[in-house]
Amino acid sequence: MKVAVLGAGSWGTALALILDQNGHQVTCWSFEREDIVHIQNTGENKRFLPGVRIPTSIVVTHSLDECLSRAELSVVAVPSQAVRSVLEQIKPIIRKETVWVSVAKGIEKNTLLRVSEVLHQAAGIPIDKIAVLSGPSHAEEVSRNIPTAVVSASSSEVVAVQVQNLFSTSNFRVYGNFDVTGVELGGALKNIIALAAGICDGAGFGDNTKAALMTRGLVEITRFGIKCGASADTFAGLSGMGDLIVTCMSRHSRNRFVGEQIGRGRSLEAILGEMVMVAEGVHTTASAYALAQKKKVQMPITEQVYQTLYEGKSPLAAVKELMTRESKIEDRG
């Protein structure tokens, strides 16, 4: 199959490697000409995946026309806040037959839409031609063939299974799912909890704190997801609990790293100014906070992360407020 991968960051590159391994014709687009030249000259995406060999069978280009020409499958691997601008550029050349796979984990700031909703609204891509691929899957490990399991979700069973088959390898297991809302929200909202987990690490709290944070974080993600029409069971799976665990615990997690730096007293502006990769949770925190208020859903951890990132609240004050909230019965709040 002819596949276009929009975005040659770490995740786009890792997925391009999987698709190439499965025998597909992969063309990968990058906004950065310098990265393209380096990949072509050295066979390595040094900025995002140093040490991983990229075979010459994967074509890299700066031309969206060349990338998308006759593509039967398009993988959207740009940051969630950049999806709309890319779609505006390619809208005239989108083919109605193409299946679209979103792997971006975020919620658009101004519209508060999930990425699959942006694909449909901004580019007119039919809902039944969209799939979401999500789960506990750091590119650094996937690109080195470390065993990984994820979820392919679509409202169309045909598309969900097609994507499942296209990406499955002996080291990359793909489960099918039809709860697009739940899979997307699990992937997006876990980044907020990972920011909080990092803050706890940076502030010097312990394993007890992080375990409580992750558990209660999953509760508020699930509560929010149900309010949005998702299935509670989805959040107990790979795209919920699985992704939450790896993002809160892993040394590869950008969101946990940002939180850790904040917990050590650094400013958000300084941290982001030094980063090459995007920490999706920073923007998603603002989006989720606004959505929670709109939908009248209690998200106490998200609220405290928002106030820490955007209102200058100290991490210690945020933790104290969470710990001294009104007493609750566990399964009721």
N, C-alpha and C positions, 0 to 999 in steps of 0.2 A: 504494500500500500504506500502511496505517496503521502508523506506526513510533513506538515509545517509546524515548527516550534517557535512561537513568538516569545523571545526572551532567552538570552544566552547567559543568564546568571547561573548560580550553582544548581538550582533545581531544574531549570530548563535543560541545562547541559546533561545532568544525570539522567533525565527522562529520554533525551535524545540518544544517549548511550544504550539504554534499555531497548528502545525501538529499533535502533541499528542492529543490536544483538539479535533481535527477532527477525531480521531480514528485510525491514522496511526501508524505503528511500526517504531519508531524513534531510530536510533543509532547515537550518536554524538561523533565525534573524536576531541581530543585535543592534541596538541604537548606537553603540560605541564602536566607531570604525577602528580604533586602536586595538580593541579586544579581538576584532575579526582578523586583523592583520597578524596579530600575535598567534592566534590559533592556527591560521593558515601556515605560518612560518615555522612554528615549533610543535604543533600537535598537542598543545596544552592550553587550558584556560587558566592561566597562572593567577589571575586576579581573584577568581571565584573557586576553582577546584585545582589548586596546585598539586602536581604529582600524579594527576590522572591523565592517561593517554587518550587522546581523541582521534579515532581513525579517520583517514582521508575520505572514507565513504560518507561521512557526515559533511554536508555542504554548509558553510557559514557565509552569511551575506548581510549587507546593509540595506538591501532592496526588499521592501515588502512585496512588491510585485513578483520578484523572482521566488521568494519564499512561498507565497501562497498560490503560485501558478499551478493549476490542476490538482491542488491538494485535496485529498479525500478526507483527511483528518487534520484538524488544527488544534494545537495545544497552546493555551493561553497561560504563559509562565512569566508575565511581567507583573510587577507589584500591583496590588488591587487598585491603588489610587491612580495608576497610569492606564488602566484598561480602557477607559472611555476615550482617552486621547488617541490611543492606538486604533480603536474601532472607527473613530472618525476618519482616520487616514485610509483605512482599508474597506470601508463600507461599499464603495462603488465596485469593488472586485470580489466581494463575497459570493461564493457559489452556493446555491440553495441545497445542493446535494451533500455539502461538507458537514461532517460531524465535528462538534466543538467540545473540547475537554478543558475545563477550567481547573487549574491547580493553584490559583492565587487564593490566599487565605486572609480575607479581610472584608470590611463593610465600607462602602463608599461614603465619604464624609458628608457631602452636601445633600445627597439624595437618600442616604441611609439604606441603600439597596445592597443585596448580596451580589456577588460577581455574576452568577448565572442570570440574575434579573437585569444587570447592566448589559450583558450580551443580548438579551431579548429586547430590552427597551431601546438601547442606543443603536443597535445594528439590525434589528428586526429578525434575528436568528430564531427560528421556531423552538419552542421549549423542548419538543421531543427530539431535537437535534443536539441538545446540550447534555453533557455529562460532567460530573465533578469527581475528581480523583483526590482523595484525602486520606490521612492516617499518620501514624507515627513513623516518619520517614525523612531523616536528615540526609541531604544530598551527599554529604561527605561519606556516609556509609553505603548508600545505595550505589554510588559510582564505583565503589570497591567491592561490589557484589556481596555485601554483608546481608544475610537473610532478613527480609522485611515483609510486612503484610500491610496492605492498604485496602481502601474501599472505592469501588466505582459506583456512583449513584446517578440515576437518571429517571425521569418520569416515564421513559420508554424502556421497556424490558429489553427490546432488541438492541438499543444503543448501550444500555448498561452492560449487557453480555458481550457486545462487540468490543467495547473498550476493555472489559475484563480480559478477553482473549488476546487483544493486541499488546497489552502490557505485561501479561503473565510470563514469568521465567522461572527457572528452578530456584532462584534466590529472591524473586519479587512476586509474592503471592497476592492476588487481587480477588477480593470478595465482591459480590454484587449487592446492591442496595437500591431501594426506590424512594428513600426519604431524602430528597435533595436538600430541603430546608434544614433538616437536622444535621446532615453531613457537613454542609457549609457552615452552619453556626458553630458546630463543634470545633471545626478547624480554625475559625476566626476568633472565637471567644476564649479559647484556651491560651491564646497569646497574652491576654490580659492577666490571667492567673499566673502565667509564667513571669510576667513583669513583677507581680507581687512576690512570687517565690524568690526571684533574684534580689528584690529589695530586702527580704528576710535574710538572704545569704550575706549581702553586703553589710547589713546592720548587725550581723553576728548572732542572729537567732539560731536555734537548733533544729534537729530533725522533727521534734514534736510540733514545732511551729509550722514547718513546711507540710507535714502530714495533715494537720488540721486545715491548713489553707487549701491544699489540693482537694481534700474531701468536700469542704464547704464550697469551694469553687465549682466543683462538679454539680453540686446542688443548685447553685444559682444559674449555671449554664443550662441545666435541664429545665428549671422553672421558666427561664426566658424562652427556651426553645419550644416548650409546650404552648406557651402563650402565642408563639408565632406559627403554630400549626404543625410542629414537628412531633415525632414519636419519642416518648421517653426512653424506649429501648435503644434507640440510636446512640444515646449519650453514654450507654454502658458498653459500647463497642469500640472498634478501632479508631473511628473518627472522633470519638468523645473521650472516654477515659484513656484509651491508648495514646492518643496524641497529647493529651494533657500530661500524662506521666513523662513522656520523653521530652516534652518542651520545658517542663519545670525542672527536670533533673539533669539534662544533658549539657556537657561542655560545649556542644555545637550550637546550642540554642541562642540565637541573637537576642530574643526578648528577655530571656533570663539574664543574659549578660548586661543588657541595658538596665534592668532592674537592680542588678548587683552594684553597678556603678553609681546609681542613684542612692542606694542604701549606704554607700561609702561617702556620700556627701557631694558628689559631682553634679553639675547642672545638666539637664536634658540636652540643651543646645550644644554644649561642649562634647557630650558623648556622641550624639548623632553626627557632629561635624567631623569626627575621626573615623566613622564607620564606612566601609566599602559596601556592605550588604544592607538591606532594608529590614528594619524591625517592624513588621506589620502591626504589632500590638499597640504601638504608640498612637497611630491614627484610629485604629479600631476601638481603643478605649474611649475616645471622644464620640465616635459613632454609636457605640453600644450604650454609653451613658445617656445620650440623647434619646435613643430608642427606648431604653428602660423607662425614662420619664414619660415618654409619649404613650407607652403601653401600660404604664402604672405597674411595673414589675420591680420587686425589691431585689437589688443587686448590690449588697453592701460592700463586697470586695471591689467590684468595678468602680463604685462611687469613691472609695478611698484611693484607689489607684489614679482615678481621674483627678482628684484633688491634689494628690502628690505630684503628678506630672504637670498639671496645668494651672494650679492655684498656689503652688509653693508650700503645700502642707508638708511637715516633716514626717519621715517614715515612722518615727517613734510615736508621734501623735496619731497617725493613721492606725497603727497596730493597737494602740491603747483604746481608740474608739471602737474598733472591731471587738476587742476583748470585753468591753464594758457595755455592749449593747444590752437591751432588755432581754432577760432570760427567755428561752424558747423551748418548746418540745421539739426534739430533733426532726421528726418527720413532718413537722408542720411549719418550719421556717428556719 
